[in-house]
Amino acid sequence: MEIIFQRIAEELNVRTAQVVSAVNLLDDGATVPFVARYRKEATGGLDDTQLRVLEERLRYLRELEDRRATILNSIREQDKLTPELEKDILDADTKTRLEDLYLPYKPKRRTKGQIAVEAGLEPLADKLFEQPDTDPETEAAGYVSADKGIADTKAALEGARYILMERFSENAELLGKLRNMLWEEGILSSRGIEGKEEEGAKFRDYFEHDEAIKNVPSHRMLAILRGRNEGVLQSSLKLANEPESRLETHPCEGVVADFYDIVHQGRAADKWLKDVVRWTWRIKLLPQLETELMGTVRESAEEEAIKVFAKNLKDLLLAAPAGLRPTLGLDPGLRTGTKVAVVDGTGKLVEHTTIFPHAPQRQWKEALGTLATLCLTHGVELVSIGNGTASRETDRLVAELMRAYPKLGLTKIVVSEAGASVYSASELAAREFPDLDVSIRGAVSIARRLQDPLAELVKIEPKAIGVGQYQHDVSQTQLSRSLEAVVEDCVNAVGVDVNSASSALLTRVSGLNRTLADNIVAFRDRNGAFKSREQLKDVERMGAKTFEQAAGFLRIMNGDNPLDASAVHPETYSVVEKIGGRFERDVRSLIGDSGFLKALDPKEYTDEAFGVPTVTDIIAELDKPGRDPRPEFKAPEFDDSVVKISDLKLNMELEGVVTNVTNFGAFVDVGVHQDGLVHISALSENFVKDPAEVVKAGDIVKVKVMEVDVSRKRIGLSMRMKDKAEEVAEARQQPRRERSAGGAGKPQQKQQARGGNRQKEKAAGSFADLFANAKKLRK
């Protein structure tokens, strides 16, 4: 275990002691949010990001150690474990290296090589390999035996060949050399399958695509893999200098020959050995390494896609809340009407109905009257409009309502419906609203996610929120684990009001689970609002350990102890009392007294249990108790004249909301039911390496329309206001003309042409490369 701790410490660039302390806490049942917030002395201040990386690496390295022990035991039982092999296995630092070393000893089904060994052909293979002057046919004649299934010399030589092929292909050092060569020089080649051009139109950028495998970005790799899975693309791995004829010697065959010192010098067995090398590469090594490297790149692409999804989810969950104000939720629809739900300041449903302002009923005036009555009756302040079908038409309806009844003081906002239908049909929604129609539940969710996005979105499976790229193509186990961690971190960063939180929200609190969350709600329903954190100990199954993990993240507003409304943990209340006692002040008078608190020296209030980091956090929390890390709420202003994609004009400047950030750019909702793409090269006047450095999901941004393709529902946007659509179109045509004039070229030439100047191109060239697949492939 010490080796694991040291390795993680090196990777995180921290002290081993910090890692040991963190691992001990996690192994003892502590959660990452709790350790990050309340155990800074123990971990030396490791934050939640470092702890999440530590957690993942710990899982991987422990699995590696378990596998190492299994392999050592297996080889030891075979009585084949030499000191040299044991050292190599103990030194292996990746699962790949470990499996390479184990390959020759791994129990497997009987292979042709094993059958040949059993038939007594190993001496023949050894002699031809070690003494190339030996004539293969003459030597093989002595091994012909009908009883052993060796009918003639051809069969004997074939068996000897399989013996050497397996021996060559199971050498860990050779595998490492070839793997490195393919990684450094390999080209991922993608081609469209003949006859599938129309079916696979969205993949046409990859119908003739070659790119260095080590440089393939995650979104491109996942797109190619999806195209392959859908049967419209075929892909392969080859070298840039690979000969076009299979009769010529492949560079990797040369590596195999050099490794075993096989040189064609005209000796009797040289040609046979050369054939063994060729077969080893083409039959054994190429399929194995191609599958492995493609798998490695896929895993890397999946990991990157999961990171993008997690970042978007975090930004969405931590989006600015409009606040606990009476809200009207509208789930727009045409034929089936627009579902209406009014929730009060606590999110409780108080009234619901359905209106039919749009075609075919067109009951516009009746709908206005209904909405006005609901707003007046319930003191509605906010109107939350879902962004699905008929969203902009419904937005116009609310705009007219606001003009007709200015005294209502309404604020309207269009919000994402993503996941609302999933929540509506969920067991959770059924328990919350057993007698409510599924469609009305969606309107309730739309209203609540404006009041507090975090509190409502935690009710939805993270994958259904729709802010990822290729989320259905990645490891679902890894994706779920990552997204669950994001939700947990976000909920605990904000804190939860124990007297108003739903069971779904409470479930995400550090230390709590579904049963405990339900028990808290049940206790609250029976006994009324909690008056103190101490009361939580009376909840069924709330043990001391669970209370320790959860208490600091649960808030009790207007309770008996003002500290219960803050992030100060009950275990440290004595520190606050010490501060108050020294200055003869009660706790309430300390809270918010910035001048007094900033003058305090944390070192004066430390003890054996709580050091400077904890006391510093306590003082900061007293200054701004229960502070919300989320930004201030601001509503975007869509252009009322733009309601559908055909209303967009080139060079039009609009305000929009970032809905999704990917590695190749950001998607922005400008109010036309179709998000536009701001490619990475059009996000800023400066070079952008990572779009997440410039924008995040939920940001309100100003964009300029660069391209509109109504038939294909494609919108190109730029955040560089100096860009002009006409220049973009011209720049986009230039690379095409160059390609037409210059011909296809060899793979490496095409790759060079694509590479160096891409980031220097104007936005247009990038749009041409990515638009066709980026919009359609994301989910």
Secondary structure, DSSP 8 states (H G I E B T S, - for coil): -HHHHHHHHHHHTS-HHHHHHHHHHHHTT--HHHHHHH-HHHHTS--HHHHHHHHHHHHHHHHHHHHHHHHHHHHHHTT---HHHHHHHHH--SHHHHHHHHGGGS-----HHHHHHHTT-HHHHHHHHH-TTS-HHHHHHTT-BTTTTB-SHHHHHHHHHHHHHHHHHT-HHHHHHHHHHHHHHEEEEEEE-TT-TTTTGGGGGGTEEEEEGGG--HHHHHHHHHHHHTTSEEEEEEETT--SSTTS--HHHHHHHHHTT---SS-TTHHHHHHHHHHIIIIIIHHHHHHHHHHHHHHHHHHHHHHHHHHHHHHHHTS----S--EEEEE--STT-EEEEEE-TTS-EEEEEEE--STTT--HHHHHHHHHHHHHHHT--EEEEESSTTHHHHHHHHHHHHHH-GGG--EEEEE--TTHHHHHTSHHHHHH-TTS-HHHHHHHHHHHHHH-HHHHHTTS-GGGG--SSSTTSS-HHHHHHHHHHHHHHHHHHH-EETTT--HHHHHTSTT--HHHHHHHHHHHHHH-S---GGGGGGSTT--HHHHHHHGGGEE-TT-SSGGGGSS--GGGHHHHHHHHHHTT--HHHHTT-HHHHHT--GGGG--SS--HHHHHHHHHHHHSTT---S---------TT--SGGG--TT-EEEEEEEEEETTEEEEE-SSSS-EEEEGGGS-SS--S-GGGT--TT-EEEEEEEEEETTTTEEEEES-TT--HHHHHHHHHHHHHHHHHH----HHHHHHHHHTTGGGS-HHHHHHHHHHHHHHH--
